[in-house]
Amino acid sequence: MINQLGGAASPVQHLDKGNRAQASSRTIFLLSCLLILAVFAVYHQAASHPYFNLDDRVYVVDNVHVSAGLRWSTVKWSFISLEAFNWHPLTWLSHALDCTLYGFSPRGPHTTNVILHALNALLLFLILKHATGSLWRSFMVAALFALHPINVEAVVWIAERKTMLSTLFFLLALAAYTRFAQRPTLSRYSLFSCSSHWA
């Protein structure tokens, strides 16, 4: 490797670059942990909330397909159902999975929504960092998304699982497109197409 004076780069320069890369990775990891902790610090109380009468009954409480848990019959139903005037099979399947994992307690679905919101905030941070190269600006945007009151309804309302999942797949599609734009390949385009379909 050649330095600016035309000579070979010294081992000290290589070591310095390696240390900077390691420090950057450590900072990204610590900021990611901080982002996740901030989401749980703000939204952990949602786990103690009951089902909400508006729509939670349609989506979970009084829905015999969802409350039966994740079964083959539920999978088939979710792809043909237009209940609640929506076609969103992944939303139905995620609610059914909640019933399988947690039983009928509202604590489980609330916790799942908080986990999804934390994951979305983390994805936004990593995507922006990768796309722009700006660490702190990316972190501040992700933190604003994670903690802004506009997201409270979507996070704490069980029936708004569809918003959590839509955001997740939108961000996955954005990440896939960023990778495709940097180096277009058929596999990267297929990943982008699949992610954007579910967004």
N, C-alpha and C positions, 0 to 999 in steps of 0.2 A: 504494500500500500504506500502511496506517495503523499508526503505532506506538502504544505503550501510552498516550501522552499525548494522542492524538487527532490528531496531525499526520502529515504524510507521512513515510514512512521515508526516511532520508538515503541517498545513494549509498554512503556508508561502511558502512552496515548491510548493504546488498545485497552489497557486496564482501566483507564479513566472512563472510556466509553462504556465498558462493561459495567462499571460501578454505577454510572448514570442510568443505564437501562434497568439495572436491578433496583435502584432507588425508585425509578418511575413505576415499575411493576408493584413494588411494595406500597407506594402511595396510592395507586389505583385500587389495590386490594383493601387498604385501610379505609379509603373513601367509600368503597362499595359496602363494607361492613357498617360504616357509619350511616349510610343511606338506609340500609335494611333496619338497623336499630331504631332510627328515627321514625320509620313507618310504624314499627311495632310499639314504640313508645306512645305515639299519638293514637293508634287505632286498637290497641290491645283490649280496651274496655268494650269494644263492639262484641266481643265473645260472650259477654254477660247479657246481651239484649235478647228479647224474645223474638218470635216470628212477628212480622208486621202484617196486619190484616189486609192491607192493600197489595194484591198480587202474590204475596208469599203463599197464600192459600191455594191460588191457582197453580203456582209453579211447584209447590212441595206438599203442603199440608193436606189438601184435598185431592191431590193428583195420585190416583191409584197406580199409575205406571211408574212414576218417579219414586213414590214411597215404597214400592216393591223392591227397590234396589237395582243394581246393575245386572240385568238378566238379558238373555237373547231376545226375549219378547219385548223388553224395553228398548233394546237397540233398534229392532225393526220398527217399533212404534215411533221412535224419535225421528226417523228419516221420512216418515209419511205424515206426521202430525202437523196440523196448523193451529193447534190449541194456543190460546192467548193471542191469536191473529198474527203469529210469527212462525217462520220456518227456521229453527235454529237447533239442529240435532245435537251439536256439541254442548249447548247449554243444558238441554234435557239430560244428556248423558253425564254431565258433570254433577248435576243435582242428584241423579240416581247413584252415582259413585259416592257422594256425600252420605246418602242414606245407608249405603253398604258399609262404609267405613265408620261412621259416627252414630248410626242409629237415627232416631227421630229428634235428637237434641238440636236446637238452633245454634249451639256453641260451635259445632263442626262447620256448618256452612259459612258462618260469620268468619271463622278462622281461615277457611279456604279463600274467602274474598280478600282478606288482609294479606295472605301469602301471595296471591296473584298480583295485588297492587304493589307489594314490595318487589316482586319479580319484574313488573313492568317498569318501575322506577329504575331498577338496576340495569335493565336492558337499554332504556333511554340513555342513561349515563354512558354505557359502553359504546353504543352506536355513535353518539355525538363525539365522544373522544376519538373513536376510530376514524370518523368522517372528517373532523375538523383539526384534530391534533391538539386542541386546546383542552387541557385537563380541568382547570378551575372553572372556566365558563361552562363546560359540559356538566360538571358537578352541580353548579348553581342552578342550571336549568332543570336538571333531574330532581334536585331537592325542592325546587318550586313546584314541580309537577307532583312530587310525592306528598307534600304537606299543604298544598293549596286547598282552601275550603270547598272549592268547586267540585272536588272529587269525593266529598264526604258521602253524598247520597249513593253514588255508585259503589262505594266500598262497604258501607254498613247495611245496605238494603240487599237482602239475599236474592230477591228477584232480579236485581241488576247484575247478576253474574254474566249476563250476555255482554254487558259493557266491558267487564274485566277481560273476558275472553276475546272480544273483538279488538281491544287495545293490544292484547298479547300477540295476536296473529298479525296485526298491522305492523307492530314493531319487529316481529320476526321477518315479515316480508321486506321491511325497510333494510334490515340487516343483510338479508339475502341479496337484495338489489345492489347494495353498496359493494358487496363482494363481487357480484356479477359485473358491475360497471368497471371495477378495477382490473378484472381479468375475465372476459366473457368466455364461458364454457357452457356446453349443453347441460351438464349436471347442475351448475349454479343457476342457470335459467329455470330449470325444472324445479329446483328448490324455491326460487322466488315465486314461480307460478302457483305452486302448491300452497305456500304460505298466504299469498294474496287472495287465493280463492276462499279461504276460511276467514279472512279478515272482514 
